[in-house]
Amino acid sequence: MNGNDLWDVLGSLDNDEAHLILAELFAHYEQRRERDPKDPGAASFFQALESIINRIQSCNVNRR
């Protein structure tokens, strides 16, 4: 699938499916990091995830 196809799939997911996909991605990269603590792909995933979480939480605080 290309990026556009993936966006379409993501847009059509219900909340339960989206949570499951996020949990599976997290577990996948956590396993990679456990096998190789210096895995650059895993490090990039967790850095991006942390950045996104911080941005979303900041936006949510600003809305209140």
N, C-alpha and C positions, 0 to 999 in steps of 0.2 A: 504494500500500500504506500502511496505517496503521502506527503504532508496534508494535502487537501482532503484526501480520503479519511485520514486519521482525524482531522478536525470535524468532518461530518459525523464520524462514528462517535466521537466525544460529545458532540452536540446532541446526539440522539439518546444518550445514556440516561437512565433514571439514577436517582441518588444512590441506591444500593449498589448498582453496577459500578458507578464512579468510585465509591468507597472501596469496593473490592479490587478494582484495578489499581488504585493508589496503594493499597495494602500489598498487593502482589509486586508492584514495582519496588516498594520499600524493601520487602523481603528479598527480592532478587539482588538489589544492590548491597544490602546488608550481608548477604552470603558472599558476594564478590569481595567485599571489604574484609570479611573474616578470613577468606582464603589468601588474600593479599592486601594487608593493611595500607599499602602504598598504591593500590590500583587507582590510576588517574580518572578513569571513568566513574568509579564509585565515589571518589572524592568530589568530582564535579557535580554528580547527582545530589549528594547531600548538601553541598554548598548552595546549589540552586534551590533546593527544597527549603533550606533555612531562610534564604533571601526572600523567597515567595511567601513563606509563612509570616515572616516579619512584615512584609509589605501589606499583606491582606489584613493582618491583625491591626496594623497602624491605621489602615483605611477604616476598619470597623470601629476603632476607638474614636476616630475623627468624626464619624457619623453620629455618635451618641451625644 
